[in-house]
Amino acid sequence: MKHAKFTLYAAGILILLITSLVHAEKQPVWITNPASLYSEREYLVGVGEGDTSKAAEDRAYGIIARIFKAEIDSRTTELEKYLQTETKGKTEVQRQVAIEEMTKITSEKVLEDVKIAERWQDKTTARYYALAVINRSHAAAVLRERINSLDAEAKGLLRTAKETIDKFEKIRTLRRAIRALISRDVYNTDLRVVNPAGKGLENSINLADITRELEVFLAKEFNIYVAVAGDNSSTVRKAVIDGLNRDGFSVLGKEAEANMADLLIVGEAALWKTDIPDPKWKYMRWCADFQLIDTKNGKTFGNISRSGKEGHLTLSEAENKAMRVMQKEIAFAISGQAANFIYGEIKPLEEAGVGCGREKAAVSEEKKAKDKNITDKKETGDIPVTLITQAEALLPDMSDVQYENVGRDIESKSDSRGPIIKVITPEEGKTYAPPLNIELYFITKDLSEIDLSTLKVEYLKLFSIDITERVLPYVNKEGIKISNAKFPSGTHNLKITIGDKRGAVTTRKFTAVIK
């Protein structure tokens, strides 16, 4: 009896197995042989498997992406090697841009033409499968269109670069042409992947030639001048120059050549012992504030302010360490910001002068901790205002002829109907001990109203340096009043322009002589 029951149970199990096999969905042939549906000559394919439909599709995409990535990685390595060897290591910025551009282009468009052609789930295992495909001929047509468009763009940019006499426009146009050619190279690499013959489109423009043209221009035609004041100024200046040189920029070495500069970098650095109570370590504080100025218009386009403190067992080693850190940070920041401006990639301005300001505030706090009777200058409002930096004062003066021309220009352009600029201090012909109190008034005519948007204050050196932003916190419609204005020793010529709501504008120059 028991034997009969077992026989019946086994027969039932067998019937169920046979039934499930009959009704089980057969695995599609494309899972193991995609070419059976999509020939290799017409399609690039990738089969993915996963616990979910999305996971399977993502893996299918990934397989196709890897086909392109292998080619891109190879081309990127070639380009990187070229940029390092052909340019003798002077274009680190250009090299990085090229690599980043290639990566970006690849990530953005490599899956654009990929479609999920087939999906299937194994009911027995609950696993999902997906087949991703790219139609070779369609992808090739899209890529050829993009390549031809980039060829036209690059040719147009190169014509513009050849015709322009503006140095900045030439540099920025060549840079855009290089980027277009890099993009073109990426798309052409993809074209070789989708083309069964492995061929791309020939290019009449050589990326190496254009890159070399830009580098030669930067090295021989575009000039930067660096002026540094303060502690260890020569060492800091050398570090800044070395950083600029490494990025392929030419730096004028002599003060007499400053009038040839297209871009000016001026700054000051300070280094001093700090009284931090520590039985073992000695500390040195450092700070540096730099401005980057476009000599065409005298406007500041960049501020670099850094500060810090370094410690060591001995004061001399702490000083050496502080110098090394300061040089590295300043050189890196300046070369990067200069490159951004030169190539037309303007970043928001840092706050000017905060490096040394922060460190001096820290020193003040240290002193107050030792002596409770020291006055907090922040509370009394007696903090000196830096209008002219030491480094700016080091710049060559205007020639007598230039200064006379400024005077004539003021006379010719000043509107007799415009506001009167009355300077109370500094008085002409008087010498002042620093700091200086500046006081001047705007007096309108015919009841007109002062238009503060027209205000411009310039420091007259080899060229005009726009210092309006430094003055603005102390301006109202009545005039300008600054207590404790910091000026380096020497004679300082300034020019101020102001207009009224009618559009009448007046300009005046005045001189501050500091002991």
VEXKEKOL-49964 format. One record per residue (C-alpha): x, y, z; residue in one letter. Coordinates in steps of 0.5 Angstrom, whole numbers, padded with zeros to 4 digits, always signed. Example, Ala and Ser with C-alpha at 12.3 -4.5 7.8 and 13.67 -1.06 7.14 Angstrom:
BEGIN
+0025-0009+0016A/+0027-0002+0014S/
! end
This chain:
BEGIN
+0000+0000+0000M/+0006+0005+0002K/+0009+0003-0004H/+0003+0005-0009A/+0002+0011-0005K/+0010+0013-0006F/+0009+0011-0014T/+0003+0016-0015L/+0007+0022-0011Y/+0013+0021-0016A/+0009+0020-0022A/+0005+0027-0020G/+0012+0030-0019I/+0014+0028-0026L/+0008+0031-0029I/+0009+0037-0026L/+0016+0038-0028L/+0014+0036-0035I/+0009+0041-0035T/+0013+0047-0033S/+0018+0045-0038L/+0013+0045-0043V/+0010+0052-0041H/+0017+0055-0039A/+0019+0061-0044E/+0025+0059-0048K/+0031+0064-0047Q/+0032+0069-0053P/+0037+0067-0058V/+0040+0074-0058W/+0042+0074-0050I/+0048+0069-0053T/+0048+0071-0060N/+0046+0078-0061P/+0049+0078-0068A/+0043+0073-0070S/+0038+0079-0070L/+0043+0085-0070Y/+0049+0084-0075S/+0056+0087-0073E/+0057+0090-0079R/+0050+0094-0078E/+0050+0095-0070Y/+0054+0096-0064L/+0051+0091-0059V/+0051+0090-0051G/+0047+0085-0047V/+0046+0086-0040G/+0043+0082-0034E/+0041+0084-0027G/+0036+0083-0022D/+0031+0089-0024T/+0030+0091-0031S/+0033+0098-0030K/+0040+0094-0028A/+0040+0090-0034A/+0039+0096-0038E/+0044+0100-0035D/+0049+0094-0036R/+0047+0094-0043A/+0049+0101-0044Y/+0055+0100-0040G/+0058+0095-0045I/+0057+0099-0051I/+0060+0105-0047A/+0066+0101-0045R/+0067+0100-0053I/+0068+0108-0054F/+0072+0109-0047K/+0077+0104-0049A/+0078+0108-0055E/+0078+0115-0052I/+0082+0113-0046D/+0087+0111-0052S/+0086+0118-0055R/+0087+0121-0049T/+0093+0118-0047T/+0096+0120-0054E/+0094+0127-0053L/+0096+0128-0046E/+0103+0125-0048K/+0103+0130-0054Y/+0102+0136-0049L/+0107+0134-0045Q/+0113+0133-0050T/+0111+0138-0055E/+0110+0144-0051T/+0116+0142-0046K/+0112+0142-0040G/+0110+0149-0040K/+0102+0149-0042T/+0100+0145-0035E/+0093+0149-0036V/+0092+0147-0043Q/+0093+0140-0042R/+0088+0140-0036Q/+0083+0143-0040V/+0084+0138-0046A/+0083+0132-0042I/+0077+0135-0038E/+0074+0137-0045E/+0075+0130-0048M/+0072+0127-0041T/+0066+0132-0041K/+0065+0130-0049I/+0065+0123-0048T/+0061+0123-0042S/+0055+0127-0045E/+0054+0124-0052K/+0057+0117-0052V/+0050+0114-0050L/+0046+0119-0054E/+0044+0114-0060D/+0044+0108-0056V/+0037+0104-0056K/+0034+0099-0052I/+0032+0094-0057A/+0030+0088-0053E/+0028+0086-0046R/+0026+0079-0043W/+0025+0076-0036Q/+0027+0069-0034D/+0021+0067-0030K/+0024+0061-0027T/+0030+0065-0024T/+0027+0072-0024A/+0033+0075-0028R/+0032+0081-0033Y/+0036+0081-0039Y/+0037+0087-0044A/+0040+0088-0051L/+0042+0095-0052A/+0044+0097-0060V/+0047+0103-0064I/+0045+0103-0071N/+0052+0104-0074R/+0050+0108-0080S/+0046+0113-0076H/+0051+0114-0071A/+0056+0116-0076A/+0052+0121-0080A/+0050+0125-0074V/+0058+0124-0072L/+0060+0127-0079R/+0055+0133-0078E/+0058+0135-0072R/+0065+0134-0074I/+0064+0138-0080N/+0061+0143-0076S/+0067+0144-0071L/+0071+0144-0077D/+0068+0150-0080A/+0068+0153-0073E/+0075+0152-0072A/+0077+0155-0079K/+0072+0161-0077G/+0076+0162-0070L/+0083+0162-0073L/+0081+0167-0079R/+0079+0172-0073T/+0085+0170-0069A/+0089+0172-0075K/+0086+0178-0077E/+0085+0181-0070T/+0090+0186-0067I/+0088+0185-0059D/+0092+0181-0056K/+0087+0178-0051F/+0082+0177-0057E/+0087+0173-0060K/+0089+0169-0054I/+0082+0167-0053R/+0080+0166-0060T/+0086+0161-0061L/+0084+0158-0054R/+0076+0157-0057R/+0079+0154-0063A/+0083+0149-0059I/+0077+0147-0055R/+0073+0146-0062A/+0079+0142-0065L/+0079+0137-0058I/+0072+0136-0059S/+0073+0134-0066R/+0078+0129-0064D/+0073+0126-0059V/+0068+0125-0064Y/+0072+0123-0070N/+0075+0118-0065T/+0067+0115-0064D/+0066+0115-0072L/+0072+0111-0072R/+0069+0106-0067V/+0062+0106-0071V/+0065+0106-0078N/+0066+0098-0080P/+0072+0100-0084A/+0075+0104-0077G/+0076+0110-0081K/+0074+0118-0079G/+0075+0124-0083L/+0081+0127-0085E/+0083+0134-0082N/+0086+0140-0085S/+0088+0143-0079I/+0093+0141-0074N/+0092+0141-0067L/+0099+0141-0065A/+0100+0147-0070D/+0095+0151-0067I/+0097+0149-0059T/+0104+0151-0061R/+0102+0158-0064E/+0098+0160-0058L/+0104+0158-0054E/+0109+0162-0058V/+0104+0168-0058F/+0104+0167-0050L/+0111+0167-0049A/+0114+0172-0054K/+0108+0177-0055E/+0104+0177-0049F/+0107+0181-0043N/+0106+0180-0035I/+0110+0185-0030Y/+0110+0183-0023V/+0112+0188-0017A/+0112+0185-0010V/+0113+0189-0003A/+0114+0187+0004G/+0118+0182+0007D/+0122+0177+0003N/+0120+0181-0003S/+0125+0178-0008S/+0124+0171-0006T/+0116+0172-0006V/+0117+0175-0013R/+0121+0170-0016K/+0116+0164-0014A/+0110+0168-0017V/+0114+0169-0024I/+0116+0161-0023D/+0109+0159-0023G/+0107+0164-0029L/+0113+0161-0033N/+0111+0154-0031R/+0104+0155-0035D/+0107+0158-0041G/+0107+0166-0039F/+0112+0171-0041S/+0114+0175-0035V/+0118+0182-0036L/+0124+0182-0031G/+0126+0189-0031K/+0122+0195-0028E/+0124+0199-0034A/+0120+0194-0038E/+0114+0195-0034A/+0111+0200-0039N/+0110+0194-0044M/+0106+0190-0040A/+0099+0187-0042D/+0098+0185-0035L/+0100+0187-0028L/+0101+0183-0022I/+0102+0187-0016V/+0102+0185-0008G/+0106+0185-0002E/+0108+0180+0003A/+0109+0180+0011A/+0112+0175+0015L/+0113+0176+0023W/+0114+0172+0030K/+0107+0171+0033T/+0107+0171+0041D/+0103+0164+0042I/+0104+0161+0049P/+0107+0154+0047D/+0113+0151+0051P/+0116+0147+0045K/+0114+0150+0039W/+0116+0157+0035K/+0111+0160+0031Y/+0111+0165+0025M/+0105+0168+0022R/+0105+0170+0014W/+0100+0174+0010C/+0100+0176+0002A/+0095+0181-0002D/+0096+0181-0009F/+0092+0185-0015Q/+0091+0183-0022L/+0090+0189-0026I/+0089+0190-0034D/+0094+0195-0036T/+0089+0197-0042K/+0084+0200-0037N/+0087+0200-0030G/+0082+0196-0027K/+0083+0190-0022T/+0080+0183-0025F/+0083+0179-0019G/+0085+0179-0012N/+0089+0174-0009I/+0089+0174-0001S/+0092+0169+0003R/+0095+0168+0010S/+0097+0163+0016G/+0101+0161+0021K/+0107+0156+0021E/+0110+0152+0027G/+0117+0149+0029H/+0122+0147+0034L/+0126+0153+0032T/+0124+0160+0030L/+0129+0160+0024S/+0125+0153+0021E/+0118+0156+0023A/+0120+0162+0018E/+0123+0157+0013N/+0116+0153+0013K/+0112+0160+0013A/+0116+0162+0007M/+0115+0156+0003R/+0108+0155+0005V/+0106+0162+0003M/+0110+0162-0004Q/+0107+0156-0006K/+0100+0158-0004E/+0101+0165-0007I/+0104+0162-0014A/+0099+0157-0015F/+0093+0162-0014A/+0096+0168-0018I/+0098+0163-0024S/+0091+0160-0024G/+0087+0167-0024Q/+0091+0170-0029A/+0090+0164-0033A/+0083+0165-0032N/+0083+0172-0034F/+0087+0171-0040I/+0083+0166-0043Y/+0077+0169-0042G/+0074+0165-0036E/+0073+0170-0031I/+0071+0168-0024K/+0068+0172-0018P/+0073+0177-0015L/+0076+0175-0008E/+0075+0181-0003E/+0081+0185-0003A/+0086+0185+0003G/+0083+0180+0007V/+0089+0176+0008G/+0094+0181+0012C/+0087+0184+0015G/+0086+0177+0018R/+0093+0176+0020E/+0093+0183+0023K/+0087+0182+0027A/+0089+0175+0030A/+0095+0179+0032V/+0091+0184+0035S/+0087+0179+0039E/+0094+0176+0042E/+0096+0182+0044K/+0089+0184+0048K/+0089+0177+0051A/+0096+0179+0054K/+0094+0187+0056D/+0087+0188+0057K/+0088+0195+0057N/+0089+0195+0049I/+0084+0198+0045T/+0080+0194+0040D/+0080+0199+0034K/+0075+0195+0031K/+0070+0198+0036E/+0073+0205+0036T/+0073+0205+0028G/+0080+0207+0028D/+0082+0201+0023I/+0087+0204+0018P/+0084+0204+0010V/+0089+0202+0005T/+0088+0206-0001L/+0094+0205-0004I/+0098+0199-0003T/+0106+0198-0002Q/+0107+0194-0009A/+0102+0199-0013E/+0107+0205-0010A/+0113+0201-0013L/+0110+0202-0020L/+0114+0206-0025P/+0111+0213-0025D/+0108+0217-0031M/+0113+0221-0035S/+0112+0228-0035D/+0109+0228-0042V/+0104+0223-0040Q/+0102+0227-0034Y/+0101+0233-0038E/+0097+0229-0043N/+0093+0227-0037V/+0092+0235-0035G/+0090+0237-0042R/+0085+0231-0042D/+0082+0233-0036I/+0081+0240-0039E/+0078+0238-0045S/+0073+0233-0042K/+0071+0236-0036S/+0064+0240-0037D/+0063+0247-0034S/+0056+0245-0032R/+0059+0239-0028G/+0060+0239-0021P/+0065+0242-0017I/+0070+0238-0014I/+0073+0241-0008K/+0079+0238-0004V/+0080+0240+0003I/+0085+0235+0005T/+0090+0233+0002P/+0093+0240+0001E/+0097+0242-0005E/+0104+0243-0003G/+0103+0240+0004K/+0107+0234+0006T/+0103+0229+0011Y/+0105+0224+0016A/+0101+0217+0015P/+0095+0216+0016P/+0092+0221+0012L/+0085+0224+0013N/+0082+0225+0006I/+0076+0230+0005E/+0073+0233-0001L/+0066+0235-0003Y/+0062+0235-0009F/+0058+0242-0010I/+0053+0241-0016T/+0050+0247-0020K/+0043+0249-0022D/+0040+0245-0017L/+0042+0238-0020S/+0043+0232-0016E/+0050+0228-0016I/+0050+0221-0020D/+0054+0217-0016L/+0054+0211-0021S/+0059+0216-0025T/+0064+0216-0019L/+0071+0214-0021K/+0078+0214-0017V/+0084+0213-0021E/+0091+0212-0018Y/+0096+0215-0023L/+0102+0211-0024K/+0105+0208-0031L/+0098+0207-0033F/+0091+0209-0029S/+0089+0204-0023I/+0082+0204-0022D/+0081+0204-0014I/+0074+0206-0014T/+0072+0200-0010E/+0076+0202-0005R/+0073+0209-0004V/+0066+0207-0005L/+0064+0205+0003P/+0066+0212+0005Y/+0062+0216-0001V/+0056+0220-0001N/+0053+0225-0005K/+0056+0230-0001E/+0063+0228-0002G/+0068+0223+0000I/+0071+0223+0007K/+0076+0218+0010I/+0079+0217+0016S/+0086+0214+0017N/+0087+0213+0010A/+0094+0209+0009K/+0099+0211+0004F/+0106+0209+0003P/+0111+0214+0003S/+0112+0218-0003G/+0108+0222-0008T/+0101+0220-0010H/+0097+0223-0016N/+0090+0221-0016L/+0084+0223-0021K/+0077+0223-0019I/+0071+0224-0024T/+0064+0225-0022I/+0058+0227-0026G/+0051+0229-0024D/+0044+0227-0026K/+0044+0231-0033R/+0050+0228-0035G/+0055+0233-0034A/+0062+0230-0032V/+0068+0234-0028T/+0074+0231-0027T/+0080+0233-0023R/+0087+0231-0020K/+0090+0232-0014F/+0097+0230-0010T/+0098+0227-0003A/+0105+0227-0001V/+0107+0222+0005I/+0113+0222+0009K/
! end
